[in-house]
Amino acid sequence: MSTETGQAATTETGTLSDWQAGVVGGIAGAVVFGAMMAAMEPMMLAEMIPMMYGLDGELAGWFVHLSHGATLGVVFAALVELTPLGEFAGTAVGGIAAGVVYGIVLWAILAVVVMPVWLGMAEMVPNLDVGSLVGHVLYGAVLGALYPTLRG
């Protein structure tokens, strides 16, 4: 926010809106999760994730993965801001705890059930891949750690 004074304009910095903090934290978490996935299961980024949208290739996989991270970061921000969770998640430790729980919930719904069904692999439900669980927990922890910091 800029304010005009008699001599110069000053700019207030240091805080993002709730949705902006969700986007930035979500992308950061997705980068960490994506790096782990690229090292451990590169086929997920190059084939499975882009296949959800009729795409292929690692670049498309990264684009989709980061887009999901940003979108789910906004959902986290909405949950934090619109529920009593906000008071708990307002500190770094509380934010990390809320993010880890959020990551586990995302894994349980999206990775265990939704993704296999979406890809026409319903026979894989439940998809209880431990690496995916660890990645979603990392995503949530990074998002939860950054969110209160970015909000100021």
Secondary structure, DSSP 8 states (H G I E B T S, - for coil): -EEE-SS-EEE--S---HHHHHHHHHHHHHHHHHHHHHHH-HHIIIIIHHHTTT--SHHHHHHHHHHHHHHHHHHHHHHHHHSTHHHHTTSHHHHHHHHHHHHHHHIIIIIIIIHHHHTT-GGG-S---HHHHHHHHHHHHHHHHHHHHHH-
